[in-house]
């Protein structure tokens, strides 16, 4: 609940006014009941005065109720926006490795479903505060009528609260369990779209996925959610039972032992009947509190698992003289192979104005090494030196700004985010012409007109973005794999030499052995180990042995 408390502190005056107006509205409702009870035995002269009081108090109730609902609705939307941005910034500040380990399903659920639960809590807050004030006001009025009745009410409420707490605890247990299951369900929902081709091409796979995997998780969530809400319903029923037990004890037991006038008894009856709806409304709102509590726990857990990277706020370095990997190692678990893969130790150096090919079989660790070179993975052993200075945790974000990268699983944003200069659209258009995309895509104010392109064309668009970044170090991970023979030739014989001529360092992860001779140097990996590093011509002569 610490996140909610922090939000409450940030908007404490708004929250204070919202609570005060809710309480005024609730006590006003109780006051209306008292006026009605007085009017039942009032003289005609007194009725006029009571009528004006009733009208004035009714207007106050209307105004304060509307104000409290408006303020709490605004607080709910502000809380949702603030929590959403906190989580988004936490995701943005976390390390790439932590994001990979957590996966997208939990974070997406937090950013959507859990935050909606928080909003629903604020939506119900006016009713919670107002109905609580109504009940408190009615109890106070009962105390004015008879202190003995008030004592019975307090004792009955204590018994009811104990039973309610027992059912509420079990309900929360089931809600937490169902919320954990929903993380897996969101992941499977994404697979419906991400794996649509594979599901359509294999009827049995589709049936197994929908009828076994999805249906099992949907049913498990349904069962646990139902158990949680049934327990909440049982708690509400217990509360109603306790209320009627209190009414019965008061009317048929206490009233027989304590002298009570008919006027007081009619007051009891009016107050009792009026209290039924507020109490049931209060009890029905309890599930929203439980759901919001579980949601807040999930948000805090996700944020706690994504500590921000240490960042030294330094200006980006425009160039470098030498990047050295010195005994660098990295380990991670491969689920498909059910084993731990170890990259390294790797000893490498890169200098401006060279084109380096990173070659080797599938699964040899080329992409892992590429992510380590550009600073997405922190070495678990060894170190990376930038111009002779070790790259620390605080320096890693600044170090990453040296690189423009197109990975094999790249993501393409719909605009040139983070790039703003006068000739941006013109420079981008010239590159569209060079990459033969000008007939498909336009760029206006830094935004692409469409991303509905083939995979090869999307990679060319990603290459355009990398060119516009104008970084000193370029890395391309299997960029040419989806290109036709003509564009492969343009990439290796024209685009890469142009980058080299500009003094850029270029690393290309590739299997295209017919172009190995164009590299200044080829680095070969075999199951995470650097087994060969030499001139491109030498690697070209061994090309048949290097192909996967």
Secondary structure, DSSP 4 states (H G I P E B T S, - for coil): -HHHHHHHHHTHHHHHHHHHHHHHHHHHHHHHHHHHHHHHT--HHHHHHHHHHHHHHHHHHHHHHHHHHHHHHHHHHHHHHHHHHHHHHHHHHB-HHHHHHH-HHHHHHIIIIIHHHHHHHHHHHHHHHHHHHHHHHHHHHHHHH-HHHHHHHHHHHHHHHHHHHHHHHHHHHHHHHHHHHHHHHHHHHHHHHHTHHHHHT-HHHHHIIIIIIIHHHHHHHHHHHHHHHHHHHHHHHHHHHHHHHHHHHIIIIIHHHS---HHHHHHHHHHHHHHHHHHHHHHHTHHHHHHHHHHHHHHHHHHHTSPBPP----PPP---S-EEEEEEEEEEEETTTTEEEEEEEEEEEE-TT-EEEEEE-TTSSHHHHHHHHTTSS--SEEEEEETTEE--TTTHHHHHTTEEEE-TT----SB-TT---TTHHHHHHHHHHHTT-TTT--EETTEES-----HHHHHHHHHHHHHHH--SEEEEESGGGGS-HHHHHHIIIIIHHHHHHTT-EEEEE---GGGGGGSSEEEEEETTEEEEEE-HHHHHHTHHHH--
